[in-house]
Amino acid sequence: MPQSAVCMTDLVIDTRALRKVYGRKTAVADLTLQVPRGEVFGFLGPNGAGKSTSVKMLLGLVIPSSGSARVLGAEPGAAAVMARIGFLPEHFRFHEWMRAGELLDLHGRLYGMPSDARRRRISDVLELVGLTEHTRRPLTDFSKGMLQRIGLAQALLNDPELVFLDEPTSALDPFGRILVRSLLHDLKSRGTTVFLNSHLLGEVEATCDRVAFIKEGRVLQTIVLRDLHAGKLRVELRVDAMTPALHSALSALPATELLTAEPESGLLQLMVADEELLPEIAATVLASGARLYALTPQRLTLEQIFLDVIGREDSGQ
């Protein structure tokens, strides 16, 4: 699928051939990304693909071996830049003896927020994540889902321009995932850029504007999700007999690719550029002399694209 044309005038993240090597191990081989302001950007790949190392380089927590990166127009990790960034790591550990409000107050102090601004913002973010009633509750009493929510609250505390979220819905129930989805839409409407790493492809598909696929430390492809929904169809046909005439007729159709054909079962799979071609496909089957028992169109899902781009082999990690 075509890579989108990205506006080059207001890039929040701009990396060129970013690379990280640990001894003989290459963690990231080629991270080349451009993320414009206000986009919800998905970062997808199997375990061990280099996603975490990539995020750490963008945050200035890991020094690249080579390549270049600009985050909010500056070098990653610069103090002035970090004050404008929010981050929720996948494996976070908070001070469990603290109350929810105390934890956020500590992070507000680390950001250098004045006391009045801290109080207002703490109240706002607790309401955003549905924890207002638990302000004075110690974190040791929080469930995994509640800890995930307080993690989101601290990531949004400084009203950041750019937010990195690493598996933000992994511990949440369906209601919590709906809340996060609403939060992401709200952040986008305010012009906040979100860099989202998640294995829940349904959530990514529902929230992201674009996604990049990374494997073995290299970005393989970047796609626009609205193109995914408006683009190709996978069509399954079931006929009485797969004859040479039918095979030839279907192969000759414009903007249609014959993927598989099983003569014994009479099943065929086509890739079609537009649903307007469906009546022509049905007419072609009948004109060939075959009997058409079923014609089932399916939109490509992000999961199917992921498997096509990354491959179906288990990473083993």
Secondary structure, DSSP 8 states (H G I E B T S, - for coil): -------SSSEEEEEEEEEEEETTEEEEEEEEEEEETT-EEEEE--TTSSHHHHHHHHTTSS--SEEEEEETTB-TT-HHHHTTEEEE-SS----TTSBHHHHHHHHHHHTT--HHHHHHHHHHHHHHTT-GGGTTSBGGG--HHHHHHHHHHHHHTT--SEEEEESTTTT--HHHHHHHHHHHHHHHHTT-EEEEE-S-HHHHHHH-SEEEEEETTEEEEEEEHHHHHHS-EEEEEEES---HHHHHHHHTSTTEEEEEEETTTTEEEEEES-GGGHHHHHHHHHHTT--EEEEEEEE--HHHHHHHHH-SS----
